Amino acid sequence: MNIVLIGSGHVATVLGRKSLAAGHRIVQVYSRNADHANMLATRLGTTSTSYISSIERKADLMIIALRDEAVSYFVREIGEVRPILVHTAGALSINEVRGSNKSFGVLYPLQSLRKEIELLPALSMLVEGNNADTTRQLKEFAFSIAGSVTEADDEARLKYHLAATIVNNFTNRLYGLTASYCEKENIRFAALQPLIEETAIRLRNANPQQVQTGAAVRNDTITIEKHLELLKEYPDILKYYDLFTSEIQKSALGTTR
């Protein structure tokens, strides 16, 4: 496919690199910031523009990788285009890119993307098109850059977005609190890395409930009391410890009834 990238941030950069690696052609990069547009275009071996009026309109696919609040404004400004016009957001309706276009849809990468990374991550893509043919074309493209492709309408995509927030953003908050605790207690957070990775690997083939371990699931009250004593000076962690311990214990009781 011939692709126009709208945006020069994390999502545009990774999708651009993924597309190029899959044999697609990036014909242009647009960004309001001319320097940013040029930097990404140079990296992808193409041209750039910072003017909406100069955006190439004869491509096959136009990927809008902008902040959620900027998508509708861009669609109004660009007007009708020949390429399939898609946005890349999890919490926006497909109708945000409807405009007067005949073919439009969504390509949402269910992944945390950073433009600085050298090794491109595996992608899980959620796809929706406004009709069967558009959906087919978007799925074909998605399969060329992602290992997993799922059709998902507005409702399903928002649910995936919520689930991703819980397993990624909320979990990372716990990592952050733990890293701070380790630093203050002069122990190494890096020593936990193999444990974190092993737990994630187990989830490829098992339900999370099946791999739950720890003092709470064993109802080991002696160990729990020792942990609580250590956390007296860490109220931010203590509130999570109390909540999760209680929830895990209730869940464990439910599975043994």
N, C-alpha and C positions, 0 to 999 in steps of 0.2 A: 504493500500500500504506500501511496504518497501521503505524507502526514504533515500537517501544520500544527505546531505546538503553541498554545496560548498560555504564556507564563514561563518563568525561568527559575522557579524555586525547586523545592525538594521533589515534588511529584513529577513536574515537567522534566527535570533532569534525569530521574531514574527511568521514567517511561520512555524518554527519548533514547537513552542508552540501550534499554532493553529492545526497543523497536529496531534500532540500528543493528544490534547484534543478531536479530532475527531475520535480517535481510530486507527490512523495509527502508524507505527513503524519507528522511526528514527534509522537506523542501523549504521550511522557513520556521523561525522562532520569533514570536511576538512578545514584547513586554513593554510596559510604559517606561521602564527604566532602560534607556538605550544601551548603557554599559553592560547591564545584566543580560540583556537579549543578545548582545554581541559575544559575550563570554561563553554563553551556552551554545550559540550557533557555531562558534569556532570549535568548540569541543566536539560538536556533532557533524562538523564539516558541511555547514550550510550557511544560508544568509539570514539576516535578521531585520526587523523593523520595530519601531516604537510608535508607529502611526496605524490606527485601525484602518484608515482609508487605503493603506498600502499592503494590507494582508492578502496573501495569495489565496484566491478563491477557487482554483481549479484542481485542488487536491482530492484525495479519496476520503480522508478523515481529518477532522479538525478537533483536537483534544483541548478542552478548556481546563487548565490546571491552575485555577485562581482561588483566592479566598472565597468561601461560600457566599459572602455578602456582595462580592463583585461580579458573580456570574450573570445575574439577570441584567445588570447594567451593560455588560459586554454584549450579551445577546441582542439587546435593543439596538446598540450602536452598530453592530456588524451587519444587521439586517439578514436578508435571505442569502444563503450560501449553497453551493452545489455539494460540497463534501457532507458526509454524515457528521453532524455536530453533536459532541458528547461532553458532559461534565464528568468529573472524577470524584464527586463527593458522596459520602455515605448517608448524610442526613437531608439531602435536597431531593425534591421531586424531579422526575423526568421532565415534567412540564416547564421547568426552569429553562430548558433549552429548546422548547417547542418553537417559539417565535412564529415565523411564517415558513419554516423549513419543512421539506417533505420527509427528510430522514434525520432522525435525532435519537439520542439515547444516553446511556450511562455506562461508563467503564470505571468501576470503583475498585482500586487495589486495596484488599483487606490486609494491609501491612503498614508498619511504621517505616517511612522512607526518609533517608537523609542524603542530600546531594553530595556530601563529602566522602561517602563510602567508596572504596575502590572495588571491592567484591560485590557484585550485584546480588541482591537477595532473591530467594524464591518468592514467587507471587501467587496469591490466591485472588482471582478476579471475579467480581460480581458484575453481571452484564444484564442490560435491559435495552430493547429497541422499541420504537413506536409501532413497528409492524414486523411480520414474520421474516421478510427479506433483510431488513435492517438488523434484526436480532441475529440472523444467520451470519451476516458479514462481521458483526461485532464479535460473535463467538469465535469465528475463524481467526480473527486478529488476536483476540485474547489468548487463545490456545497457542499462538506462536510466541507469546512472551511470558506465559504463566503456566505453572504446573497443574493448577486447579482452576476450573472455570465453572461458575454456577449462575444460572438465570435467577434473578431476584428483582421483584417489583418494588415499588416505593416502600410498602409496608415491611416486606421481608428484609430489604436493604437496611432500613432503620433499625430493625431488630438485630441484624448482624453488627451494625455500628455500635449499638449499646453493648452487645456481648464483647466486642473487641475492646471497648472502653474498660470494661470490668477486668478482663483477663490481661490486658496490657497496661493501661494507665494506672489502674488501682493497684495492680501487683507491683508496678514500678515504684509507687509511693511507699509500699512496704520495704522494697529494696533500699530506697533512699533513707528511710528511718533506721533500717538495720545497719546500713553503711555508717551512718552518723554514730550509732551506738557502738559499733566496732572501733571506730576511731577514738571515741572518748574513753573506751575501756581498754585501749591499746591491744586489740586483737585484730586479725587480718580478715577483712571482708572477702578478699580474693580466695581465701581458703574454702569459702562456701560455693565457689563457682562450679566445681564438679557436681555438687548436690543439686544446684539449680538446673544444670544441663541434663542430668540424669532423670530428674522428675519430668522435665519437658519431653524427653525422649519416650518415657513410659506412656505418656498420654497419647502417643501415636496409635497404640494398640489396646488401650484400656480406658475404661470409664474413670474419671477422677475419683469417684467414690471408692473404687477398687484399690487405688494406690495411696489412699490416705494413711499416713503414719503419724506417730508422735504420741505424747503423753495424754492428750485429750481423748483420742480415739481408744486408748487403752484404759482410760479413766484412772490414770496414775496420779493420784492426788498429791502424793509426796513430792514428785518432781514438779508438779504444777505450783505447789506452794513455794518451792525453791525459786522457780522462775519469777513468781509474783514478788518475792522479796528483792530480787535483783532489779526489778522494774519500778521500785518505789520512787526513784528519782527520774523516771522517764514516763511522765503521764501520757504523752502522745502515743507511745508504743503500748502502754498499759491498757488503754481503752480498746485498742484493736485486739490485744491478747485476750482480754476478758470476753469480748464479743465473739471472736473466732473459737475460743475454747468452748464456750457455751453452745455455739451452733454445731461444732463438731461432735460434742457429747450427745446432743439431741439427735443428730443424724445417726450416730453409732447405735444409740438405743433403738432407733427406728428400724435399723437393718437387722437387729437381733431378735425382734419380736416375732 
